[in-house]
Amino acid sequence: MEPLDIVGKTKEDASLPKATMTKIIKEMLPPDVRVARDTQDLLIECCVEFINLVSSESNEVCGREDRRTIAPEHVLKALEVLGFGEYIEDVYAAYEQHKLETVDTVRGGKCTNGAEMTEEEALAEQQRMFAEARARMNGVATAPKPPEAESSLNSQLLEPF
């Protein structure tokens, strides 16, 4: 049985979440404009087809360069090859904005925003979270950790026992 919240022909086909796509469609239109359900489905299918087209061409561009990983440059080149060259500047600007917005995310298990914990701090935080989880499991209510408790915990870690 096919999932009802995904638009696509089969499980093997690429698909997009219908609710997310419907929300995007509605956000792009003026508030007084309504879109028929079959029109939404058509727009979503067009998006899926566009993604398939750009992905395939990006893969071919990547292959011609004897690379195994599709890079953003391959996608930009694919857009040019497919006749969407007028959008490359906007797509590149959106990509640069995305890089700026995601610079503080966790990558490869390490935080890139400079707020890394030491091993001792991480161990203490893990122990605290385990204790809270045990207390919740045993039905004991725990109060949230106050901010000053965190700094005193860190200072305790630095002092010898």
Disulfide bonds with the S-S distance in Angstrom:
none
